[in-house]
Amino acid sequence: MKKTIGILSSDWHLDKDNFLEKKLKVKNLFCAGDIFIERKARPLIDLKYFDELLNLIQESGLNLYLIPGNHDKVNYNSDDSYLLTYKHHPNLHLF
């Protein structure tokens, strides 16, 4: 029997009205970008929610592997993204 190693998703587009609350039976989440809904200054509520989500991921023993998408970037011509703020979170792995 094959074992599921994780869930691959993208385009979470988090904002105050879009919450991810799922009980998962895997240890790894892979997100191919666009955590945030658009590429502009993020409202504080979105940034706080993502921090809370990362805490839930850690408490659940999950790992999040994340590639910043175009909506997560500060500038298309730079590797900088809003997600760099969270780079020291123990269960977040940025690429």
N, C-alpha and C positions, 0 to 999 in steps of 0.2 A: 504494500500500500504506500502511495506517495504521501509525503508530509508537506503541508502548506508552510512556507517559510515567512510569508508576509503578504501584505496587501499593497498593490501599486495603484496610485491614484494621482490626480492632478486637479488644478483649478478649484481649490477649496473656496477661494473668494470670500474669506471671512469678513463679516461686518457685524454690527450689533444685532442684526435680525437673523443671522445665519449661523446657528450653533451646531457643532458636531458632537453628538452624544451617543456613542455606540459602544456596546460591550463586544469586544473582539476576542477571538480565541487564537490570536497569533502574537508573536513577540516583536515583529518588525513592521513598520509602516514606511512606505516609500512614496514620496510626493515629488512629482516632476514639475513643480513650480506653481506659481500664482496662488500663494497662500492668501494674499490680499486681493481686493476686488478691483482696484485700479491703481495706476501709477501716479499718485499725487500724495501730498502730505497726509499721513494716516491719522485719523482721529485717535485720541488717547484711549477711548473705549475699545477700539480694535486691537491696539497694542497690548492693553491689559488682558483682554480675552485670550490672545495668543499665548501670553505668559501663563495664564491659568490653565490653558489647554496643555502646555508643555509640562506643567506640574502634574496634571492628571495622567499624562503619558508616563511620566517618571514613576508616580505612585503605583501605576498598573504594571510596572516592569517592562514597558514597551520601549522600543527605540524608534526614533523618527529620522529617516534619511531623506534629506531635502536638497533639491536643486532649485535655487531662486529662479522664478519666472520673470517675464517682462513686467508684470504688475507688482513685483516685489522689488524691482530695481529703482534706484534713485535717478539713474541716468543710463540710457541704453548703451553708452560707450564706456561704461565703467563696471567693474565687478562689485562695487558697493551696492548693498541692498538694505532694506529695513530689517532684514533678518539677521544681519551681523550683530545687532543689539543682543541677540539671544545666543551667540556662538559659544558662550561658556556654560550653557545649560548641559548637564551631564548626559542626557539621553537624546540630544539633538546632534546630528552629524550633517554639517553643511558641505556641499560640494561646489 
